[in-house]
Amino acid sequence: MLNSAGKESTQNEAQYPDAIRFRMPRGLRDLVKQAAQAESVPASEFIRRAIGDRVERLSANRHRYSALAYVVGA
């Protein structure tokens, strides 16, 4: 299968087709690498999990607040 650049897709690209590129403060990359090594996962997996956890938490909070607003009639 070819990716968007017209090159052969890797297994990782097939599993995670959407990509994001971002910048971080100096030194954070090294901390992410160290944390990922402590969990025996690649840095990209560590970042995916961290983002996923944060999104889940925000979604759960949003749902709780929506339910509370419904109950109190806000």
LINCORZI-V344569 format. One record per residue. N is the residue number from 1. RES is the residue in three letters. OMEGA is omega as a letter, one per 40 degrees, with the letter a starting at -180 (* if undefined). D_LAST is the distance of its C-alpha to the last C-alpha in Angstrom with 2 decimals. Layout:
# LINCORZI-V344569
N_RES_OMEGA_D_LAST, N_RES_OMEGA_D_LAST
This chain:
# LINCORZI-V344569
1_MET_i_51.00, 2_LEU_i_50.68, 3_ASN_a_47.77, 4_SER_i_46.46, 5_ALA_i_49.36, 6_GLY_i_51.85, 7_LYS_i_52.82, 8_GLU_i_52.94, 9_SER_i_49.59, 10_THR_i_49.55, 11_GLN_i_48.04, 12_ASN_i_45.28, 13_GLU_i_44.49, 14_ALA_a_44.42, 15_GLN_a_42.00, 16_TYR_a_39.77, 17_PRO_a_40.30, 18_ASP_a_37.60, 19_ALA_i_38.64, 20_ILE_i_37.04, 21_ARG_a_39.11, 22_PHE_i_37.73, 23_ARG_i_39.09, 24_MET_i_38.49, 25_PRO_i_39.69, 26_ARG_i_43.33, 27_GLY_a_43.90, 28_LEU_i_40.71, 29_ARG_i_42.61, 30_ASP_i_45.12, 31_LEU_i_42.47, 32_VAL_i_40.87, 33_LYS_i_44.36, 34_GLN_i_45.08, 35_ALA_i_41.85, 36_ALA_i_42.54, 37_GLN_i_46.10, 38_ALA_i_44.93, 39_GLU_i_42.96, 40_SER_i_45.90, 41_VAL_i_43.98, 42_PRO_i_44.47, 43_ALA_a_42.37, 44_SER_i_40.76, 45_GLU_i_39.61, 46_PHE_i_38.32, 47_ILE_i_36.27, 48_ARG_a_34.97, 49_ARG_a_33.88, 50_ALA_i_32.24, 51_ILE_i_30.26, 52_GLY_i_29.36, 53_ASP_a_28.21, 54_ARG_i_25.99, 55_VAL_i_24.45, 56_GLU_a_23.86, 57_ARG_i_22.24, 58_LEU_i_19.88, 59_SER_i_19.07, 60_ALA_i_18.50, 61_ASN_i_16.18, 62_ARG_i_14.18, 63_HIS_i_14.13, 64_ARG_a_13.16, 65_TYR_i_10.14, 66_SER_i_9.15, 67_ALA_i_10.02, 68_LEU_i_8.24, 69_ALA_i_4.74, 70_TYR_a_6.38, 71_VAL_a_7.88, 72_VAL_i_5.65, 73_GLY_i_3.79, 74_ALA_*_0.00
